[in-house]
Amino acid sequence: MIDTSFIKCGLTGLIMNKLEGMQEAFNESKQVFLTTTNKEGETRRRPMTNYNESPYEPMWFPSFKETQKIRDIEANPEVEISFHAEETRKWYKIKGKARLAPFEEVQKIWKWWFLEWVPEEERSKHELRYDNPFTDRSIIWVDPMEATISDTK
């Protein structure tokens, strides 16, 4: 019998623990939370649109370049992705390592509508332009390393 409590993760080849119900909960999560840590050790959590299909594969998230999350990742690539579990008040947490896509990859992947949801008060800071080459945009990749379930986001 094959032990299915661990799974080989995507491109990283790391072996990550497989948690019951995590795949299903991830597929239902249109939004996940990305937690970063800045160089002073302060953590920040923000919602991110979930375009991904598996918590066991590298995950990607579109972003503007000039944001705190990008500065945090450049200072400390260790991040956490969290999302709700089916059980009330439980959250899955995936520790991972973030990396920023090279410009050529951003050009290839980026769609004009990824960040169309920016709140009105933020639009002057992050003007949405629809021309290429989207030089103010980035793609954050997160390589998953460890999964847990807890009572906190």
C-alpha positions, 0 to 999 in steps of 0.5 A: 500500500502506498503512503499518501500522507505526503505528496511530491510538490510540483516543480520543487520536488519537495515532499509536503504533507497532504492534509485531508480536505485541503485540495477541496477547500483550496479549489473552493477558495476564490481568495486566499491570504498571503502573509509576508514578513518585512526586514524588521520582522513585522508580518502583513496579511493581505487577500489575494485572488486565487487563480491556482488549481492545487496547493501542492503545486507552485502557486502564482499571484499577480501584483503591482511591482511597487507594493509592500508585499513585493518589498517584503518578498525581496527582503524575506522570501518565506511566506504563508498562504492561508485559506478556510477549511470546511470545518468552522473556524479552521484554516489551512496554512501553507508555508512556502518560498516566494520568488518573482517572475522574470519580466519575460514571464510576466509579459507572457502570463499577464492579462489586462484584467488581473488587477481590475478590482483595485479599490477606487481610492487606490487607483491613483496610486496604481493607475491601470493602464491597458497598454503593453508591456505592463512594466509596473506589474509582477507575478509572485510565485510561491513554492509550497513546502509545509502544510498545517491546519489551525484555529487562526488565519 
